[in-house]
Amino acid sequence: MWGGAAEPADSYYQVRPECTDVPETRFRIKPGKTLSVRKWQAVFVQEGSLDIGKTLRRIRRGGIHPSIRGEVWEFLLGCYDPMSTFEEREQIRQRRRLQYASWKEECKQMFPVIGSGRFITAPVISENGQPNYDPLVLQEINLGTNSNGSDFFKELTSRGPLDKKVSQWLLTLHQIGLDVNRTDRALVFYEKKENLSKLWDILSIYAWIDNDVGYCQGMSDLCSPMIILLEDEADAFWCFERLMRRLRGNFRSTGRSVGVEAQLTHLSSITQIVDPKLHQHLDKLGGGDYLFAIRMLMVQFRREFSFCDSLYLWEMMWALEYDPDLFYVYEAHQCGSEKTEGLKGKPKSIKQCGKYERQNMRNGGKSALGPLPISVFLVASVLKDKSYKLMTEARGLDDVVKILNDMTGNLDAKKTCSGAIKIHKRYLRKVIYMFFKSVWACVSLKVLPESSLFCCRLSYCRLRNSIGAHS
């Protein structure tokens, strides 16, 4: 009831008794603040559409009750349009489940361990595509038939040289298995081998369908919560796939660089503006490239927070970033824009957007300032919070890494998000002001006409007022 005592959430994600070094969860289920089952059901109208604006505000106040977290995440990640009906969502759900079953069967035909309730941790082929007859490999691919696993290799070699895509995929499977074995093993949920196998299946199938990125280390940390929150494997897969739409750019590698490095460059610029002394200190220590923060961005703070707190942080991030057009953007990418054009509803209202998205919209969301994910500002918020400690105790990059590692379990997710929003506002103000000054200088040197100064001043005043008054 309203005003009742806060309830711990640890019971929903039980930890194995022998794991005594797991950080304590700070998230509490607060009556009147946390989005409860009753409040969630109340935001739907009779046909099934929901008031997403009210839902976002409730999530920002107190997160989501663990019992409904999975189905709420499906909306936050853009799996469904908030204006869709119950019937429309059921049709989409069934279509996606059939698509996942088709991909799974395709993968199973190539490698029968898929969908068997097992997974592998040893490479089945060598780099040049030759079968690996190591006893461990034969044991892992033995599915309980009369064969010892060698029949698979006989069939594999009978097809002739392996297709390059198939070969690369088979080489990836054991690495996925090794990562699965290390993912969230403190949780009781993963004591069951079938749950580990489900995680391996989803990641293996995703690696097959994503021709550009495939599988990279860290994806298991992003997928694991989906397995726990959503009982149906296909539903968990699609939630993970939608999350990867946001994050896959971080994992994309060109041989010379990794996609996340662009965000690290932005992080450097942000810190240089909001905390120049800290940036100067980090740069002096050789950390001006901010590579020490790469883990936070790659796995979205999974290692800096307890399991439950990281879920709380994620849903607040997604609520702040929420754009009601996500569903149509993703569907257009998957099915072709012509198929979704007729489905698109009314233009989105700013009230349906998250607070962070609203700031970007008022600033012109397609500009260079708009597209930055809130996670970059979350890292900046963490660094700002630890600024004094970093300035006084860090004498080298090893010290920086140690200070950041020591904060695991000691961060407040809500405070970090609030800090990120404040830094975002401050960053926008400073960048806009610096741009105005540069235009003033150009006008003074008669490089630009005076009319440019008037237009710039008008835009600056409007943007500054919107950032300050409406966020």
Buried (B, 14 or more C-beta within 10 A) or exposed (E): EEEEEEBEBBEBBEBBEEEEEBBEBBBBBBBEBBBBEEBBEEBBEEEBBBBBBBBBBBBBBBBBBBEBBBBBBBBBBBBBBBBBBEEBBEEBBEEBBEBBEEBBEEBBEBBBBBBBEBBBBBBBBEEEBEBBEEEEBBEBBBBEEEEEBBBBBEEBEEEEEBEEEBBBBBBBBBBBBBBBBEBBEBBEBBEEEEBBBBBBBBBBBBBBBBEEBBBBBBBBBBBBBBBBBBEEBBBBBBBBBBBBBBBBBBBEEEEEEBBBBBBBEBBBBBBBBBBEEBBBBBBEBEBBBBBBBBBBBBBBBBBBBBBBBBBBBBBBBBBBBBBBBBBBBBBBEEEEEEEBEEBBBEEBEEEBBBBBBBBBBBBEBEEEBBEBBBBBBBBBBBBBBBBEBBBEEBEEBEBBBEBBEEBEBEBBBBEBBBBBBBBBBBBBBEBBEEBBEEBBEBBEEEEBEEEBBEEBEEBBEEBBEBBEEEB
